[in-house]
Amino acid sequence: VITADHGCDPTFAGTDHTREYVPVLTFGPLFDPGSIGRRASFADIGQSLAGHLGVPPLANGESFL
Protein backbone atom coordinates (compact mmCIF):
# COMPACT_ATOMS: atom_id res chain seq x y z
CA VAL A 1 0.00 0.00 0.00
CA ILE A 2 1.34 3.41 -1.00
CA THR A 3 -0.55 6.58 -0.06
CA ALA A 4 -0.16 10.00 1.56
CA ASP A 5 -1.63 11.58 4.68
CA HIS A 6 -3.05 14.70 3.00
CA GLY A 7 -3.15 16.65 -0.20
CA CYS A 8 -2.15 20.26 -0.82
CA ASP A 9 -3.46 22.52 -3.55
CA PRO A 10 -0.35 23.90 -5.29
CA THR A 11 -2.24 27.09 -6.21
CA PHE A 12 -3.10 27.94 -2.57
CA ALA A 13 -0.82 30.69 -1.22
CA GLY A 14 -1.05 29.72 2.48
CA THR A 15 0.60 26.94 4.45
CA ASP A 16 -2.59 25.20 5.62
CA HIS A 17 -3.43 21.77 4.25
CA THR A 18 -6.21 21.91 1.70
CA ARG A 19 -8.86 19.30 0.98
CA GLU A 20 -7.39 17.35 -1.89
CA TYR A 21 -7.90 13.69 -2.67
CA VAL A 22 -4.80 11.54 -2.25
CA PRO A 23 -3.92 8.44 -4.25
CA VAL A 24 -4.01 4.95 -2.79
CA LEU A 25 -1.99 2.35 -4.69
CA THR A 26 -2.38 -1.27 -3.64
CA PHE A 27 -0.91 -4.47 -4.99
CA GLY A 28 -1.39 -8.08 -3.98
CA PRO A 29 -3.47 -11.19 -4.56
CA LEU A 30 -6.54 -9.81 -2.74
CA PHE A 31 -6.59 -6.51 -4.62
CA ASP A 32 -8.55 -6.46 -7.87
CA PRO A 33 -7.28 -4.10 -10.58
CA GLY A 34 -9.27 -0.90 -10.93
CA SER A 35 -10.49 2.12 -9.07
CA ILE A 36 -11.80 1.99 -5.50
CA GLY A 37 -13.50 5.33 -6.13
CA ARG A 38 -13.63 8.19 -3.69
CA ARG A 39 -13.64 6.87 -0.18
CA ALA A 40 -15.57 8.46 2.69
CA SER A 41 -12.67 8.19 5.11
CA PHE A 42 -8.93 7.69 5.28
CA ALA A 43 -9.81 5.03 7.89
CA ASP A 44 -10.91 2.78 5.00
CA ILE A 45 -7.23 2.03 4.36
CA GLY A 46 -6.70 0.83 7.92
CA GLN A 47 -9.88 -1.25 7.86
CA SER A 48 -8.79 -2.85 4.58
CA LEU A 49 -5.34 -3.67 5.95
CA ALA A 50 -6.86 -5.11 9.14
CA GLY A 51 -9.00 -7.45 7.06
CA HIS A 52 -6.07 -8.38 4.84
CA LEU A 53 -3.90 -9.19 7.88
CA GLY A 54 -6.68 -11.11 9.65
CA VAL A 55 -6.86 -8.88 12.71
CA PRO A 56 -10.15 -7.86 14.37
CA PRO A 57 -12.11 -5.09 12.64
CA LEU A 58 -11.26 -1.53 13.61
CA ALA A 59 -13.75 0.93 15.11
CA ASN A 60 -13.77 3.10 11.98
CA GLY A 61 -13.57 2.68 8.23
CA GLU A 62 -15.02 0.39 5.59
CA SER A 63 -12.84 -2.17 3.82
CA PHE A 64 -12.44 -1.83 0.06
CA LEU A 65 -11.37 -5.46 -0.32
OpenMM code with the backbone's topology and positions (N, CA, C; nanometers):
from openmm import Vec3, app, unit

residues = "VAL ILE THR ALA ASP HIS GLY CYS ASP PRO THR PHE ALA GLY THR ASP HIS THR ARG GLU TYR VAL PRO VAL LEU THR PHE GLY PRO LEU PHE ASP PRO GLY SER ILE GLY ARG ARG ALA SER PHE ALA ASP ILE GLY GLN SER LEU ALA GLY HIS LEU GLY VAL PRO PRO LEU ALA ASN GLY GLU SER PHE LEU".split()
positions = [
    Vec3(0.0854, -0.1172, 0.0000),
    Vec3(0.0000, 0.0000, 0.0000),
    Vec3(0.0895, 0.1228, 0.0000),
    Vec3(0.0637, 0.2127, -0.0933),
    Vec3(0.1340, 0.3408, -0.1002),
    Vec3(0.0281, 0.4497, -0.1014),
    Vec3(0.0409, 0.5474, -0.0129),
    Vec3(-0.0549, 0.6581, -0.0063),
    Vec3(0.0129, 0.7791, 0.0574),
    Vec3(-0.0652, 0.8791, 0.0894),
    Vec3(-0.0158, 1.0001, 0.1560),
    Vec3(-0.1133, 1.0345, 0.2681),
    Vec3(-0.0733, 1.1244, 0.3571),
    Vec3(-0.1627, 1.1582, 0.4676),
    Vec3(-0.2503, 1.2798, 0.4402),
    Vec3(-0.2217, 1.3538, 0.3359),
    Vec3(-0.3048, 1.4695, 0.3003),
    Vec3(-0.2651, 1.5174, 0.1610),
    Vec3(-0.3468, 1.6026, 0.1080),
    Vec3(-0.3148, 1.6652, -0.0199),
    Vec3(-0.3040, 1.8153, -0.0017),
    Vec3(-0.2292, 1.8804, -0.0867),
    Vec3(-0.2151, 2.0257, -0.0818),
    Vec3(-0.2359, 2.0834, -0.2212),
    Vec3(-0.3203, 2.1836, -0.2285),
    Vec3(-0.3462, 2.2524, -0.3548),
    Vec3(-0.2252, 2.3395, -0.3872),
    Vec3(-0.1548, 2.3125, -0.4964),
    Vec3(-0.0350, 2.3903, -0.5286),
    Vec3(-0.0645, 2.5361, -0.5632),
    Vec3(-0.1905, 2.5704, -0.5881),
    Vec3(-0.2238, 2.7093, -0.6212),
    Vec3(-0.2632, 2.7900, -0.4981),
    Vec3(-0.2726, 2.7257, -0.3801),
    Vec3(-0.3097, 2.7945, -0.2566),
    Vec3(-0.1868, 2.8625, -0.1985),
    Vec3(-0.1983, 2.9909, -0.1676),
    Vec3(-0.0823, 3.0691, -0.1222),
    Vec3(-0.0428, 3.0418, 0.0229),
    Vec3(-0.1344, 2.9929, 0.1058),
    Vec3(-0.1053, 2.9718, 0.2475),
    Vec3(-0.0316, 2.8424, 0.2745),
    Vec3(-0.0106, 2.8154, 0.4046),
    Vec3(0.0599, 2.6936, 0.4447),
    Vec3(-0.0335, 2.5876, 0.5013),
    Vec3(-0.1632, 2.6181, 0.5102),
    Vec3(-0.2590, 2.5202, 0.5619),
    Vec3(-0.2793, 2.4076, 0.4612),
    Vec3(-0.3089, 2.2887, 0.5126),
    Vec3(-0.3430, 2.1772, 0.4245),
    Vec3(-0.4799, 2.2044, 0.3635),
    Vec3(-0.4940, 2.1726, 0.2384),
    Vec3(-0.6214, 2.1910, 0.1703),
    Vec3(-0.6853, 2.0550, 0.1471),
    Vec3(-0.8135, 2.0559, 0.1212),
    Vec3(-0.8863, 1.9300, 0.0984),
    Vec3(-0.8618, 1.8835, -0.0442),
    Vec3(-0.7686, 1.7948, -0.0596),
    Vec3(-0.7386, 1.7347, -0.1890),
    Vec3(-0.7443, 1.5833, -0.1718),
    Vec3(-0.7885, 1.5149, -0.2724),
    Vec3(-0.7898, 1.3688, -0.2667),
    Vec3(-0.6482, 1.3166, -0.2882),
    Vec3(-0.6134, 1.2122, -0.2142),
    Vec3(-0.4799, 1.1542, -0.2255),
    Vec3(-0.4905, 1.0162, -0.2899),
    Vec3(-0.3874, 0.9752, -0.3616),
    Vec3(-0.3922, 0.8436, -0.4252),
    Vec3(-0.3698, 0.7313, -0.3241),
    Vec3(-0.4268, 0.6173, -0.3539),
    Vec3(-0.4008, 0.4949, -0.2789),
    Vec3(-0.3655, 0.3886, -0.3821),
    Vec3(-0.2436, 0.3406, -0.3775),
    Vec3(-0.1993, 0.2352, -0.4685),
    Vec3(-0.1831, 0.1068, -0.3890),
    Vec3(-0.2477, 0.0014, -0.4321),
    Vec3(-0.2384, -0.1273, -0.3639),
    Vec3(-0.1983, -0.2346, -0.4641),
    Vec3(-0.1312, -0.3361, -0.4138),
    Vec3(-0.0913, -0.4473, -0.4989),
    Vec3(-0.0878, -0.5737, -0.4148),
    Vec3(-0.1416, -0.6793, -0.4665),
    Vec3(-0.1391, -0.8078, -0.3984),
    Vec3(-0.2500, -0.8970, -0.4481),
    Vec3(-0.2496, -1.0235, -0.4050),
    Vec3(-0.3471, -1.1192, -0.4563),
    Vec3(-0.4920, -1.0873, -0.4196),
    Vec3(-0.5165, -1.0132, -0.3129),
    Vec3(-0.6541, -0.9807, -0.2738),
    Vec3(-0.7052, -0.8509, -0.3346),
    Vec3(-0.6206, -0.7800, -0.4060),
    Vec3(-0.6590, -0.6513, -0.4625),
    Vec3(-0.6912, -0.6676, -0.6101),
    Vec3(-0.8157, -0.6415, -0.6460),
    Vec3(-0.8553, -0.6463, -0.7867),
    Vec3(-0.8094, -0.5195, -0.8573),
    Vec3(-0.7666, -0.5296, -0.9827),
    Vec3(-0.7280, -0.4102, -1.0580),
    Vec3(-0.8471, -0.3164, -1.0751),
    Vec3(-0.8217, -0.1881, -1.0693),
    Vec3(-0.9271, -0.0904, -1.0929),
    Vec3(-0.9346, 0.0137, -0.9839),
    Vec3(-1.0301, 0.1003, -0.9991),
    Vec3(-1.0494, 0.2117, -0.9067),
    Vec3(-1.1335, 0.1694, -0.7868),
    Vec3(-1.0969, 0.2192, -0.6683),
    Vec3(-1.1804, 0.1989, -0.5502),
    Vec3(-1.2705, 0.3200, -0.5284),
    Vec3(-1.2647, 0.4139, -0.6208),
    Vec3(-1.3495, 0.5326, -0.6128),
    Vec3(-1.3065, 0.6276, -0.5034),
    Vec3(-1.3884, 0.7254, -0.4788),
    Vec3(-1.3629, 0.8194, -0.3690),
    Vec3(-1.4141, 0.7575, -0.2408),
    Vec3(-1.3282, 0.7484, -0.1446),
    Vec3(-1.3640, 0.6868, -0.0175),
    Vec3(-1.4137, 0.7928, 0.0787),
    Vec3(-1.5002, 0.7522, 0.1712),
    Vec3(-1.5567, 0.8456, 0.2686),
    Vec3(-1.4559, 0.8829, 0.3766),
    Vec3(-1.3593, 0.7958, 0.4010),
    Vec3(-1.2673, 0.8195, 0.5115),
    Vec3(-1.1308, 0.7581, 0.4835),
    Vec3(-1.0284, 0.8238, 0.5339),
    Vec3(-0.8927, 0.7695, 0.5280),
    Vec3(-0.8847, 0.6400, 0.6086),
    Vec3(-0.9781, 0.6236, 0.7055),
    Vec3(-0.9811, 0.5031, 0.7888),
    Vec3(-1.0105, 0.3778, 0.7073),
    Vec3(-1.0635, 0.3939, 0.5861),
    Vec3(-1.0906, 0.2782, 0.5000),
    Vec3(-0.9626, 0.2011, 0.4691),
    Vec3(-0.8505, 0.2703, 0.4625),
    Vec3(-0.7231, 0.2029, 0.4359),
    Vec3(-0.6877, 0.1119, 0.5533),
    Vec3(-0.6987, 0.1636, 0.6735),
    Vec3(-0.6698, 0.0830, 0.7923),
    Vec3(-0.7624, -0.0365, 0.8049),
    Vec3(-0.8906, -0.0153, 0.7777),
    Vec3(-0.9875, -0.1248, 0.7859),
    Vec3(-0.9562, -0.2325, 0.6818),
    Vec3(-0.9152, -0.1909, 0.5635),
    Vec3(-0.8792, -0.2855, 0.4578),
    Vec3(-0.7553, -0.3653, 0.4962),
    Vec3(-0.6558, -0.2974, 0.5523),
    Vec3(-0.5342, -0.3665, 0.5950),
    Vec3(-0.5625, -0.4620, 0.7108),
    Vec3(-0.6498, -0.4223, 0.8026),
    Vec3(-0.6862, -0.5107, 0.9137),
    Vec3(-0.7479, -0.6394, 0.8603),
    Vec3(-0.8391, -0.6262, 0.7646),
    Vec3(-0.9001, -0.7446, 0.7055),
    Vec3(-0.7990, -0.8301, 0.6320),
    Vec3(-0.7096, -0.7667, 0.5604),
    Vec3(-0.6065, -0.8384, 0.4845),
    Vec3(-0.5128, -0.9155, 0.5773),
    Vec3(-0.4821, -0.8568, 0.6924),
    Vec3(-0.3899, -0.9193, 0.7876),
    Vec3(-0.4597, -1.0138, 0.8848),
    Vec3(-0.5930, -1.0200, 0.8790),
    Vec3(-0.6675, -1.1115, 0.9649),
    Vec3(-0.6785, -1.0684, 1.1091),
    Vec3(-0.6692, -0.9388, 1.1344),
    Vec3(-0.6857, -0.8885, 1.2710),
    Vec3(-0.8304, -0.8429, 1.2895),
    Vec3(-0.8762, -0.8277, 1.4143),
    Vec3(-1.0152, -0.7865, 1.4370),
    Vec3(-1.0462, -0.6530, 1.3690),
    Vec3(-1.1718, -0.6351, 1.3288),
    Vec3(-1.2111, -0.5091, 1.2641),
    Vec3(-1.1822, -0.3885, 1.3532),
    Vec3(-1.1514, -0.2772, 1.2899),
    Vec3(-1.1258, -0.1525, 1.3611),
    Vec3(-1.2577, -0.0812, 1.3891),
    Vec3(-1.2534, 0.0191, 1.4751),
    Vec3(-1.3747, 0.0931, 1.5113),
    Vec3(-1.4259, 0.1788, 1.3963),
    Vec3(-1.3367, 0.2199, 1.3068),
    Vec3(-1.3766, 0.3101, 1.1982),
    Vec3(-1.3304, 0.2557, 1.0643),
    Vec3(-1.3961, 0.3022, 0.9591),
    Vec3(-1.3568, 0.2678, 0.8234),
    Vec3(-1.4356, 0.1517, 0.7658),
    Vec3(-1.4346, 0.1452, 0.6329),
    Vec3(-1.5015, 0.0386, 0.5588),
    Vec3(-1.4002, -0.0203, 0.4608),
    Vec3(-1.3824, -0.1503, 0.4674),
    Vec3(-1.2839, -0.2168, 0.3823),
    Vec3(-1.3201, -0.2040, 0.2353),
    Vec3(-1.2205, -0.1845, 0.1507),
    Vec3(-1.2443, -0.1827, 0.0065),
    Vec3(-1.2003, -0.3136, -0.0580),
    Vec3(-1.1712, -0.4150, 0.0230),
    Vec3(-1.1366, -0.5464, -0.0323),
    Vec3(-1.2614, -0.6226, -0.0699),
] * unit.nanometer
topology = app.Topology()
chain = topology.addChain("A")
for resn in residues:
    res = topology.addResidue(resn, chain)
    for name in ("N", "CA", "C"):
        topology.addAtom(name, app.Element.getBySymbol(name[0]), res)
